[in-house]
């Protein structure tokens, strides 16, 4: 037992002297120096009075969910944030990161990883996901036998490489030994029709895999994700400027004769829109009456036939103008027509 100063030099009663001697017994030099500094901090009443928190051996840190998004225009980021907010509300420990900010060295330590990633143009990844995808495709990528994962791909089915990046990422993680929570999901332009059910299913799987956080565990605080106007619930905006640019050579704008290029300003006060880097604005303009009439003529449909849009019932001719976009049919639309008409060539 270490020797202590005599009673006159150490103002402690005998029981406390014995307790102190027992506590110090067997400690090395570094530990004794640490205790001396800690005791000095207590005497000063300063910051050193609080010892560093040490987790109990029986209570390891709770397993957590990591959500990574690769986003070019902001859609994948928003879906990742919605998923993270729902996971936090369910009591799960969660963190959400952009693919470009994800520490690659931590991949081997992950136990549950959900990825939301878009495919651009002819099968290109988002700019912020290139480095992570290259790492995963290289020999440096670790084996991941302990990892559970799920991938939600976003894309446009009018392009041949629809959701190709999400599918490739899903396949590569499986090659590295990770285990799928769910098969890869592919969301078209109407993102929520796929993302909503996918979100519910992966959250249920996360709760089962992570169970409840250990006592004293912490949940990473996330900012509240506000309602984001979407095609299903757009906002209205006043046009405060509409200036033609075509034919003037203004700022180098030289449009073909059949194009009408304009500078348009919208008043968004009170719309609840907040812009961040990578965000995109979709403008929904009513279809021209002549275009709607052309669709009716080509299809032979009854313009007065009643159709149901959400909770509303209205004639088809009215539904074709403000409620639906007239343009190139998306692949799911063509597939539905092919199935209904029995025309396999359309698929």
Secondary structure, 3 states (H helix, E strand, C coil): CCCCCCCCCCCCCHHHHHHHHHHHCCCCHHHHHHHHHHHHHHHHCCHHHCCCCCCCCCCCCCCCEEEEEECCCCHHHHHHHHHHHHHHHCCCCEEEEEHHHCCHHHHHHCCEEEEEEEEECCCEECHHHHHHHHHHCCCCCCCCCCCEEEEEEECCCCCCCCCHHHHHHHHHHHHCCCEECCCCEEECCCCHHHHHHHHHHHHHHHHHHHCCCCCCCCCCCCCCCCCCCCHHHCCCCEEEEEEECCCCCHHHCCCCCCCCCEEEEEECCCCCCCCCCCCCCCCCCCCCHHHHHHHHHHHCCCCCCEEEECCEEEEHHHHHHHCCCCCCCCHHHHHHHHHHHCCHHHC
